[in-house]
Amino acid sequence: MGSGLWTASAVNLNNWTGVSLGLLLFFIGVINAITNQVLIHHFDGKRLVGEIVYVAFFGTIVQYSAQLFEALGVGRTPVIMRLIFSCLGIVLFCIGISLYQRANIIMHPNDDTTNILRFLYLKGNATASQLLDFVPPAVVIIITFFATKQILSVNLATLFSIFGNGILIATSDQWIWPHLTHNFRAKPVHG
C-alpha cells in the first residue's frame, strides 16, 4: 500500500540501479546528515556522527523488515487489511518521531532535517517542515520514473504519510507525553 516517501525514493532507485535498498537508504541518510550541517550553518561533529551511525543500522533494519513482512505474507493480505496495517504503522511511526524529536538524543537525519526546518526556518510548523522535507524524495521518484517508466512503493499509505505526518507529529507533541518538551539544539554543545 506504499511506504514513506523517502523509503519509496530508495525503492525506486533500487529498481533503477539494482543497488540494495539498505545501501541506498544508508547513502541517502549520509547525504541528508551532511545537508543538516549546512542547514544549521556550522559543523556539529557529534550530530553528524550520531546520524551516520543511526542510518548504518536503519538501512539494514528496513531491508530485513521488508523481507520479514514478505515472508509473513503481509503483501498477500486483502487490500483493506494492508491499508489499515500501513496507516496504523504510519501513525505509530509519527508518535515515535514526536517522542524522539523532542528528546533529541540521536535521530535519523531526515527527522533531524524536519526538526531543523521546523525550528530554524518555519517558526515551529511541523506540517510545513514535513512537506518541505518531502521535496527531494519526490524529485528522485520523478527522475526514476522517467528512467524506468515505473513508480514503485507509492500508494494510498504514501499519500496518507505525505499529508498526515506533520499533523500526526504535531498532534502527538500535544497528546503523547505532553510534558516532554523539544530539546532542539542548533548550536554545538560546549562542555
TORPA-4810 file (N, C-alpha, C, O; in nm, 3 decimals):
<nodes>
NODE_1_0.082_-0.121_0.000_0.000_0.000_0.000_0.086_0.126_0.000_0.035_0.236_0.018_M
NODE_2_0.216_0.108_-0.021_0.305_0.221_-0.027_0.389_0.231_0.098_0.365_0.161_0.197_G
NODE_3_0.486_0.319_0.093_0.572_0.341_0.208_0.594_0.490_0.221_0.543_0.569_0.142_S
NODE_4_0.671_0.529_0.323_0.707_0.670_0.336_0.781_0.716_0.212_0.842_0.635_0.143_G
NODE_5_0.775_0.844_0.184_0.829_0.895_0.059_0.980_0.875_0.046_1.029_0.844_-0.063_L
NODE_6_1.055_0.892_0.156_1.199_0.870_0.149_1.229_0.724_0.116_1.315_0.696_0.033_W
NODE_7_1.160_0.632_0.181_1.181_0.490_0.153_1.136_0.457_0.010_1.201_0.379_-0.059_T
NODE_8_1.025_0.516_-0.032_0.977_0.494_-0.169_1.081_0.542_-0.271_1.101_0.478_-0.374_A
NODE_9_1.147_0.653_-0.242_1.250_0.700_-0.335_1.365_0.600_-0.343_1.420_0.576_-0.451_S
NODE_10_1.401_0.540_-0.229_1.506_0.438_-0.229_1.462_0.313_-0.303_1.543_0.253_-0.375_A
NODE_11_1.336_0.273_-0.288_1.284_0.156_-0.360_1.292_0.181_-0.511_1.330_0.092_-0.586_V
NODE_12_1.255_0.300_-0.554_1.260_0.333_-0.697_1.404_0.343_-0.748_1.431_0.304_-0.862_N
NODE_13_1.495_0.394_-0.666_1.636_0.393_-0.704_1.689_0.250_-0.714_1.767_0.218_-0.803_L
NODE_14_1.646_0.164_-0.621_1.684_0.023_-0.624_1.637_-0.042_-0.754_1.712_-0.116_-0.818_N
NODE_15_1.514_-0.013_-0.792_1.459_-0.068_-0.916_1.538_-0.020_-1.038_1.557_-0.096_-1.133_N
NODE_16_1.584_0.103_-1.036_1.657_0.161_-1.149_1.802_0.114_-1.154_1.854_0.080_-1.260_W
NODE_17_1.868_0.113_-1.036_2.013_0.088_-1.034_2.052_-0.054_-0.993_2.161_-0.100_-1.027_T
NODE_18_1.964_-0.123_-0.921_1.997_-0.255_-0.870_2.077_-0.253_-0.741_2.107_-0.359_-0.685_G
NODE_19_2.111_-0.136_-0.692_2.182_-0.123_-0.564_2.086_-0.161_-0.452_1.968_-0.127_-0.458_V
NODE_20_2.134_-0.232_-0.351_2.045_-0.283_-0.245_1.974_-0.169_-0.173_2.028_-0.059_-0.159_S
NODE_21_1.853_-0.198_-0.127_1.771_-0.100_-0.057_1.843_-0.049_0.068_1.844_0.071_0.094_L
NODE_22_1.902_-0.140_0.144_1.972_-0.100_0.266_2.086_-0.004_0.237_2.104_0.094_0.309_G
NODE_23_2.164_-0.031_0.133_2.276_0.055_0.098_2.228_0.191_0.048_2.288_0.294_0.080_L
NODE_24_2.120_0.192_-0.030_2.065_0.320_-0.078_2.014_0.404_0.039_2.038_0.524_0.044_L
NODE_25_1.945_0.340_0.133_1.896_0.414_0.250_2.013_0.471_0.331_2.004_0.581_0.386_L
NODE_26_2.122_0.396_0.338_2.240_0.446_0.407_2.297_0.568_0.335_2.323_0.670_0.399_F
NODE_27_2.316_0.559_0.204_2.372_0.671_0.127_2.281_0.795_0.134_2.330_0.907_0.149_F
NODE_28_2.151_0.774_0.122_2.057_0.886_0.132_2.069_0.950_0.270_2.069_1.073_0.282_I
NODE_29_2.079_0.868_0.373_2.093_0.920_0.509_2.221_1.000_0.528_2.219_1.104_0.594_G
NODE_30_2.331_0.952_0.473_2.459_1.024_0.484_2.450_1.159_0.413_2.494_1.261_0.467_V
NODE_31_2.393_1.160_0.294_2.375_1.286_0.221_2.289_1.382_0.303_2.317_1.501_0.310_I
NODE_32_2.184_1.328_0.365_2.095_1.412_0.446_2.166_1.462_0.572_2.145_1.576_0.613_N
NODE_33_2.250_1.379_0.632_2.325_1.421_0.751_2.420_1.536_0.716_2.436_1.629_0.795_A
NODE_34_2.482_1.529_0.600_2.571_1.636_0.555_2.490_1.763_0.525_2.532_1.874_0.558_I
NODE_35_2.374_1.744_0.464_2.285_1.858_0.436_2.245_1.928_0.566_2.235_2.051_0.570_T
NODE_36_2.223_1.851_0.672_2.186_1.910_0.801_2.295_2.001_0.854_2.267_2.103_0.917_N
NODE_37_2.421_1.965_0.829_2.532_2.051_0.872_2.523_2.187_0.803_2.550_2.291_0.863_Q
NODE_38_2.485_2.185_0.676_2.470_2.310_0.601_2.351_2.389_0.657_2.361_2.511_0.674_V
NODE_39_2.242_2.322_0.685_2.121_2.389_0.735_2.141_2.455_0.871_2.077_2.557_0.899_L
NODE_40_2.227_2.399_0.955_2.250_2.459_1.088_2.363_2.563_1.086_2.391_2.626_1.187_I
NODE_41_2.427_2.580_0.971_2.528_2.684_0.948_2.657_2.667_1.029_2.728_2.765_1.052_H
NODE_42_2.686_2.548_1.073_2.814_2.522_1.140_2.836_2.370_1.146_2.744_2.292_1.122_H
NODE_43_2.957_2.332_1.178_2.989_2.190_1.189_2.959_2.142_1.331_3.008_2.198_1.429_F
NODE_44_2.877_2.037_1.340_2.845_1.972_1.468_2.881_1.825_1.451_2.799_1.744_1.408_D
NODE_45_3.004_1.792_1.487_3.056_1.656_1.466_2.976_1.550_1.538_2.954_1.442_1.483_G
NODE_46_2.933_1.577_1.661_2.855_1.480_1.737_2.725_1.447_1.665_2.686_1.331_1.656_K
NODE_47_2.658_1.549_1.615_2.532_1.531_1.541_2.558_1.450_1.414_2.483_1.357_1.383_R
NODE_48_2.663_1.486_1.340_2.694_1.418_1.214_2.725_1.270_1.236_2.670_1.184_1.168_L
NODE_49_2.812_1.242_1.330_2.850_1.102_1.358_2.728_1.023_1.408_2.706_0.910_1.365_V
NODE_50_2.651_1.082_1.499_2.532_1.015_1.551_2.434_0.979_1.441_2.379_0.868_1.439_G
NODE_51_2.411_1.071_1.349_2.318_1.047_1.239_2.370_0.939_1.144_2.293_0.857_1.096_E
NODE_52_2.500_0.940_1.117_2.556_0.838_1.028_2.550_0.700_1.093_2.520_0.601_1.027_I
NODE_53_2.578_0.693_1.223_2.566_0.565_1.295_2.421_0.517_1.290_2.394_0.399_1.268_V
NODE_54_2.328_0.609_1.311_2.185_0.574_1.307_2.149_0.512_1.171_2.087_0.405_1.166_Y
NODE_55_2.188_0.578_1.061_2.149_0.526_0.930_2.222_0.397_0.894_2.172_0.318_0.814_V
NODE_56_2.337_0.375_0.954_2.408_0.249_0.929_2.323_0.130_0.974_2.322_0.026_0.910_A
NODE_57_2.253_0.147_1.084_2.166_0.041_1.134_2.028_0.046_1.069_1.966_-0.058_1.046_F
NODE_58_1.979_0.166_1.041_1.844_0.184_0.988_1.824_0.113_0.855_1.726_0.041_0.837_F
NODE_59_1.917_0.133_0.761_1.904_0.071_0.629_1.897_-0.080_0.639_1.819_-0.144_0.568_G
NODE_60_1.978_-0.138_0.725_1.979_-0.283_0.744_1.847_-0.330_0.804_1.791_-0.432_0.761_T
NODE_61_1.798_-0.257_0.902_1.671_-0.295_0.966_1.556_-0.289_0.866_1.471_-0.378_0.864_I
NODE_62_1.552_-0.184_0.784_1.446_-0.173_0.683_1.456_-0.288_0.583_1.354_-0.348_0.548_V
NODE_63_1.577_-0.319_0.539_1.597_-0.428_0.443_1.541_-0.560_0.499_1.467_-0.630_0.431_Q
NODE_64_1.579_-0.592_0.624_1.534_-0.718_0.684_1.386_-0.715_0.722_1.319_-0.818_0.716_Y
NODE_65_1.335_-0.600_0.760_1.193_-0.589_0.791_1.109_-0.614_0.666_1.007_-0.683_0.672_S
NODE_66_1.151_-0.557_0.554_1.079_-0.578_0.429_1.079_-0.727_0.393_0.977_-0.781_0.348_A
NODE_67_1.192_-0.792_0.412_1.199_-0.936_0.384_1.110_-1.016_0.480_1.046_-1.113_0.438_Q
NODE_68_1.105_-0.976_0.607_1.021_-1.043_0.706_0.874_-1.028_0.671_0.799_-1.126_0.672_L
NODE_69_0.830_-0.905_0.638_0.690_-0.884_0.601_0.653_-0.964_0.477_0.542_-1.016_0.467_F
NODE_70_0.746_-0.974_0.384_0.721_-1.055_0.263_0.706_-1.202_0.300_0.615_-1.269_0.253_E
NODE_71_0.796_-1.252_0.385_0.790_-1.392_0.428_0.662_-1.422_0.505_0.610_-1.533_0.497_A
NODE_72_0.612_-1.326_0.580_0.489_-1.344_0.658_0.364_-1.334_0.571_0.254_-1.365_0.617_L
NODE_73_0.380_-1.291_0.447_0.267_-1.284_0.355_0.184_-1.159_0.369_0.070_-1.155_0.322_G
NODE_74_0.239_-1.055_0.432_0.164_-0.931_0.451_0.119_-0.874_0.316_0.008_-0.822_0.305_V
NODE_75_0.202_-0.883_0.215_0.167_-0.831_0.083_0.057_-0.907_0.012_0.004_-0.861_-0.089_G
NODE_76_0.021_-1.023_0.065_-0.086_-1.104_0.003_-0.217_-1.097_0.080_-0.313_-1.165_0.045_R
NODE_77_-0.223_-1.015_0.186_-0.348_-1.000_0.261_-0.443_-0.911_0.181_-0.399_-0.841_0.090_T
NODE_78_-0.572_-0.913_0.215_-0.667_-0.827_0.143_-0.625_-0.679_0.147_-0.564_-0.634_0.244_P
NODE_79_-0.659_-0.607_0.042_-0.618_-0.468_0.026_-0.655_-0.383_0.148_-0.573_-0.305_0.196_V
NODE_80_-0.777_-0.397_0.197_-0.820_-0.315_0.310_-0.735_-0.343_0.434_-0.705_-0.251_0.510_I
NODE_81_-0.695_-0.467_0.454_-0.610_-0.501_0.569_-0.471_-0.440_0.552_-0.413_-0.390_0.648_M
NODE_82_-0.419_-0.445_0.430_-0.287_-0.385_0.405_-0.293_-0.234_0.426_-0.199_-0.176_0.481_R
NODE_83_-0.402_-0.171_0.384_-0.416_-0.027_0.401_-0.425_0.009_0.549_-0.359_0.102_0.595_L
NODE_84_-0.506_-0.065_0.624_-0.517_-0.041_0.769_-0.382_-0.063_0.836_-0.340_0.019_0.918_I
NODE_85_-0.315_-0.172_0.804_-0.185_-0.204_0.862_-0.083_-0.095_0.830_-0.007_-0.053_0.918_F
NODE_86_-0.081_-0.049_0.706_0.013_0.055_0.665_-0.015_0.187_0.735_0.078_0.252_0.784_S
NODE_87_-0.141_0.228_0.740_-0.175_0.356_0.803_-0.152_0.351_0.954_-0.107_0.449_1.013_C
NODE_88_-0.182_0.238_1.016_-0.154_0.223_1.159_-0.003_0.232_1.183_0.041_0.294_1.280_L
NODE_89_0.075_0.172_1.095_0.220_0.181_1.106_0.268_0.326_1.096_0.359_0.366_1.168_G
NODE_90_0.208_0.404_1.007_0.245_0.545_0.992_0.209_0.623_1.118_0.287_0.707_1.163_I
NODE_91_0.091_0.597_1.175_0.051_0.665_1.299_0.152_0.634_1.410_0.198_0.725_1.479_V
NODE_92_0.186_0.507_1.427_0.282_0.468_1.531_0.419_0.528_1.504_0.488_0.573_1.596_L
NODE_93_0.459_0.529_1.379_0.586_0.588_1.337_0.591_0.736_1.374_0.692_0.785_1.425_F
NODE_94_0.482_0.808_1.348_0.477_0.952_1.377_0.479_0.979_1.527_0.539_1.076_1.572_C
NODE_95_0.413_0.894_1.605_0.420_0.907_1.751_0.565_0.890_1.796_0.614_0.966_1.879_I
NODE_96_0.631_0.789_1.741_0.772_0.766_1.774_0.859_0.885_1.735_0.947_0.925_1.811_G
NODE_97_0.835_0.941_1.617_0.913_1.057_1.573_0.891_1.174_1.668_0.986_1.242_1.706_I
NODE_98_0.767_1.197_1.707_0.736_1.305_1.800_0.816_1.290_1.929_0.875_1.386_1.979_S
NODE_99_0.819_1.169_1.982_0.889_1.145_2.109_1.040_1.162_2.095_1.104_1.228_2.177_L
NODE_100_1.095_1.104_1.989_1.240_1.110_1.984_1.291_1.242_1.927_1.406_1.278_1.951_Y
NODE_101_1.208_1.315_1.853_1.248_1.450_1.814_1.251_1.542_1.937_1.338_1.629_1.949_Q
NODE_102_1.157_1.522_2.027_1.156_1.605_2.148_1.274_1.570_2.238_1.334_1.659_2.297_R
NODE_103_1.306_1.444_2.249_1.420_1.403_2.331_1.551_1.447_2.266_1.644_1.489_2.336_A
NODE_104_1.560_1.438_2.134_1.673_1.486_2.054_1.807_1.434_2.106_1.901_1.512_2.128_N
NODE_105_1.816_1.305_2.126_1.942_1.246_2.168_2.022_1.205_2.044_2.135_1.250_2.026_I
NODE_106_1.963_1.123_1.961_2.021_1.084_1.833_1.903_1.055_1.741_1.807_0.989_1.781_I
NODE_107_1.910_1.105_1.618_1.797_1.092_1.527_1.842_1.048_1.388_1.958_1.062_1.350_M
NODE_108_1.745_0.995_1.315_1.766_0.972_1.173_1.784_1.110_1.109_1.713_1.204_1.146_H
NODE_109_1.876_1.124_1.015_1.900_1.256_0.955_1.775_1.321_0.896_1.760_1.443_0.905_P
NODE_110_1.685_1.243_0.836_1.563_1.301_0.779_1.476_1.363_0.887_1.415_1.468_0.866_N
NODE_111_1.469_1.298_1.003_1.390_1.352_1.112_1.457_1.475_1.173_1.389_1.567_1.218_D
NODE_112_1.590_1.476_1.175_1.661_1.595_1.220_1.639_1.709_1.121_1.626_1.825_1.162_D
NODE_113_1.635_1.678_0.993_1.608_1.781_0.892_1.475_1.848_0.919_1.464_1.970_0.916_T
NODE_114_1.372_1.767_0.945_1.240_1.827_0.970_1.244_1.911_1.097_1.178_2.015_1.104_T
NODE_115_1.319_1.868_1.198_1.333_1.948_1.319_1.405_2.079_1.289_1.363_2.186_1.334_N
NODE_116_1.514_2.071_1.213_1.589_2.192_1.176_1.500_2.287_1.097_1.493_2.407_1.127_I
NODE_117_1.433_2.235_0.995_1.344_2.319_0.916_1.233_2.379_1.003_1.201_2.497_0.991_L
NODE_118_1.177_2.296_1.091_1.066_2.338_1.177_1.106_2.454_1.267_1.034_2.553_1.278_R
NODE_119_1.222_2.441_1.333_1.257_2.540_1.436_1.348_2.652_1.388_1.345_2.760_1.446_F
NODE_120_1.429_2.630_1.286_1.517_2.737_1.238_1.457_2.817_1.122_1.493_2.933_1.101_L
NODE_121_1.366_2.754_1.047_1.320_2.819_0.925_1.169_2.839_0.917_1.123_2.928_0.846_Y
NODE_122_1.089_2.757_0.988_0.944_2.757_0.967_0.863_2.786_1.093_0.747_2.746_1.103_L
NODE_123_0.922_2.855_1.188_0.852_2.903_1.308_0.775_2.793_1.382_0.666_2.818_1.433_K
NODE_124_0.833_2.673_1.389_0.773_2.564_1.467_0.666_2.484_1.396_0.602_2.399_1.458_G
NODE_125_0.644_2.509_1.267_0.537_2.442_1.193_0.580_2.302_1.148_0.657_2.287_1.053_N
NODE_126_0.530_2.199_1.219_0.567_2.060_1.189_0.516_2.016_1.052_0.585_1.944_0.980_A
NODE_127_0.396_2.058_1.015_0.339_2.017_0.887_0.420_2.074_0.770_0.452_2.002_0.676_T
NODE_128_0.451_2.201_0.776_0.530_2.263_0.668_0.668_2.200_0.659_0.719_2.180_0.548_A
NODE_129_0.729_2.169_0.773_0.864_2.110_0.768_0.860_1.971_0.707_0.951_1.934_0.632_S
NODE_130_0.757_1.893_0.737_0.744_1.760_0.678_0.724_1.771_0.527_0.787_1.699_0.451_Q
NODE_131_0.636_1.860_0.484_0.610_1.875_0.341_0.735_1.922_0.266_0.764_1.872_0.157_L
NODE_132_0.809_2.016_0.322_0.932_2.063_0.258_1.036_1.951_0.251_1.109_1.939_0.153_L
NODE_133_1.043_1.871_0.357_1.139_1.759_0.359_1.104_1.651_0.256_1.190_1.571_0.220_D
NODE_134_0.981_1.649_0.209_0.940_1.550_0.109_0.975_1.590_-0.033_0.959_1.508_-0.124_F
NODE_135_1.021_1.711_-0.056_1.053_1.755_-0.193_1.166_1.672_-0.255_1.148_1.623_-0.367_V
NODE_136_1.281_1.653_-0.187_1.389_1.574_-0.252_1.348_1.431_-0.291_1.379_1.389_-0.402_P
NODE_137_1.280_1.355_-0.203_1.244_1.220_-0.248_1.140_1.221_-0.361_1.140_1.132_-0.445_P
NODE_138_1.053_1.322_-0.362_0.956_1.331_-0.472_1.030_1.355_-0.604_0.993_1.297_-0.707_A
NODE_139_1.132_1.438_-0.603_1.212_1.464_-0.723_1.282_1.336_-0.767_1.286_1.305_-0.886_V
NODE_140_1.337_1.260_-0.672_1.404_1.133_-0.705_1.304_1.038_-0.771_1.336_0.973_-0.870_V
NODE_141_1.184_1.029_-0.716_1.082_0.939_-0.773_1.047_0.981_-0.915_1.031_0.896_-1.003_I
NODE_142_1.035_1.109_-0.939_1.005_1.159_-1.074_1.118_1.124_-1.170_1.093_1.079_-1.281_I
NODE_143_1.242_1.145_-1.129_1.357_1.113_-1.214_1.361_0.963_-1.245_1.382_0.923_-1.359_I
NODE_144_1.342_0.880_-1.142_1.345_0.735_-1.166_1.229_0.690_-1.254_1.242_0.594_-1.329_T
NODE_145_1.116_0.759_-1.245_1.003_0.726_-1.332_1.042_0.746_-1.479_1.012_0.662_-1.563_F
NODE_146_1.108_0.858_-1.508_1.147_0.883_-1.646_1.249_0.780_-1.695_1.255_0.750_-1.814_F
NODE_147_1.329_0.728_-1.604_1.430_0.628_-1.642_1.371_0.488_-1.656_1.415_0.411_-1.742_A
NODE_148_1.272_0.454_-1.573_1.221_0.316_-1.570_1.078_0.301_-1.619_1.033_0.190_-1.648_T
NODE_149_1.006_0.412_-1.629_0.863_0.412_-1.664_0.779_0.339_-1.559_0.671_0.288_-1.589_K
NODE_150_0.830_0.335_-1.434_0.757_0.273_-1.323_0.769_0.360_-1.199_0.868_0.430_-1.178_Q
NODE_151_0.665_0.354_-1.116_0.671_0.411_-0.982_0.634_0.299_-0.888_0.524_0.244_-0.895_I
NODE_152_0.726_0.266_-0.799_0.706_0.157_-0.703_0.693_0.214_-0.562_0.745_0.321_-0.531_L
NODE_153_0.623_0.141_-0.478_0.613_0.170_-0.335_0.544_0.303_-0.305_0.563_0.360_-0.198_S
NODE_154_0.464_0.351_-0.399_0.383_0.471_-0.377_0.238_0.430_-0.397_0.201_0.378_-0.502_V
NODE_155_0.157_0.455_-0.295_0.017_0.414_-0.299_-0.060_0.497_-0.197_-0.014_0.604_-0.157_N
NODE_156_-0.176_0.449_-0.155_-0.261_0.524_-0.063_-0.191_0.555_0.070_-0.206_0.665_0.123_L
NODE_157_-0.117_0.460_0.123_-0.048_0.484_0.251_0.059_0.592_0.235_0.088_0.666_0.330_A
NODE_158_0.118_0.601_0.118_0.217_0.706_0.092_0.150_0.843_0.097_0.203_0.937_0.156_T
NODE_159_0.034_0.853_0.035_-0.041_0.978_0.039_-0.081_1.013_0.183_-0.073_1.128_0.224_L
NODE_160_-0.125_0.911_0.259_-0.158_0.931_0.400_-0.036_0.985_0.474_-0.048_1.074_0.557_F
NODE_161_0.081_0.931_0.444_0.205_0.975_0.507_0.239_1.119_0.467_0.273_1.201_0.553_S
NODE_162_0.231_1.149_0.338_0.266_1.283_0.290_0.179_1.389_0.359_0.230_1.489_0.409_I
NODE_163_0.048_1.366_0.360_-0.043_1.467_0.412_-0.068_1.454_0.562_-0.120_1.547_0.625_F
NODE_164_-0.032_1.339_0.621_-0.062_1.318_0.762_0.055_1.328_0.858_0.035_1.357_0.976_G
NODE_165_0.179_1.304_0.811_0.293_1.300_0.901_0.304_1.425_0.989_0.311_1.414_1.112_N
NODE_166_0.305_1.541_0.929_0.321_1.664_1.006_0.210_1.683_1.107_0.235_1.721_1.221_G
NODE_167_0.088_1.657_1.065_-0.028_1.671_1.154_-0.019_1.570_1.268_-0.043_1.604_1.384_I
NODE_168_0.014_1.445_1.234_0.025_1.341_1.337_0.138_1.369_1.436_0.122_1.345_1.556_L
NODE_169_0.250_1.420_1.388_0.362_1.453_1.477_0.324_1.570_1.568_0.347_1.564_1.689_I
NODE_170_0.265_1.674_1.511_0.224_1.790_1.591_0.119_1.750_1.695_0.123_1.797_1.809_A
NODE_171_0.025_1.665_1.656_-0.078_1.618_1.748_-0.017_1.533_1.859_-0.055_1.545_1.975_T
NODE_172_0.078_1.447_1.822_0.148_1.365_1.922_0.227_1.452_2.019_0.235_1.421_2.138_S
NODE_173_0.285_1.561_1.968_0.357_1.654_2.056_0.266_1.704_2.168_0.309_1.723_2.281_D
NODE_174_0.138_1.724_2.135_0.042_1.778_2.231_-0.021_1.669_2.319_-0.047_1.694_2.437_Q
NODE_175_-0.046_1.551_2.265_-0.124_1.449_2.336_-0.042_1.337_2.398_-0.082_1.281_2.501_W
NODE_176_0.071_1.302_2.340_0.152_1.190_2.388_0.269_1.247_2.469_0.359_1.310_2.413_I
NODE_177_0.266_1.224_2.597_0.368_1.273_2.690_0.393_1.423_2.666_0.503_1.463_2.629_W
NODE_178_0.289_1.505_2.687_0.299_1.648_2.654_0.403_1.725_2.734_0.446_1.833_2.692_P
NODE_179_0.445_1.673_2.849_0.545_1.744_2.929_0.687_1.724_2.877_0.780_1.791_2.922_H
NODE_180_0.705_1.632_2.781_0.836_1.616_2.716_0.847_1.727_2.612_0.780_1.723_2.509_L
NODE_181_0.930_1.825_2.639_0.941_1.940_2.551_1.057_1.921_2.452_1.147_1.840_2.474_T
NODE_182_1.052_1.997_2.346_1.154_1.987_2.243_1.290_2.030_2.297_1.306_2.139_2.352_H
NODE_183_1.384_1.942_2.280_1.522_1.965_2.321_1.604_1.995_2.195_1.711_1.937_2.174_N
NODE_184_1.553_2.085_2.112_1.619_2.116_1.986_1.742_2.201_2.010_1.739_2.298_2.086_F
NODE_185_1.851_2.164_1.944_1.972_2.243_1.954_2.024_2.275_1.814_2.032_2.188_1.727_R
NODE_186_2.059_2.400_1.796_2.114_2.443_1.669_2.261_2.482_1.683_2.333_2.491_1.584_A
NODE_187_2.303_2.504_1.804_2.443_2.540_1.828_2.515_2.419_1.886_2.453_2.336_1.951_K
NODE_188_2.647_2.408_1.862_2.721_2.296_1.919_2.720_2.302_2.071_2.723_2.410_2.131_P
NODE_189_2.716_2.186_2.133_2.718_2.176_2.278_2.863_2.188_2.324_2.948_2.111_2.280_V
NODE_190_2.891_2.283_2.412_3.026_2.301_2.466_3.028_2.249_2.608_2.929_2.263_2.681_H
NODE_191_3.135_2.192_2.646_3.135_2.149_2.784_3.251_2.072_2.815_3.267_2.028_2.929_G
</nodes>
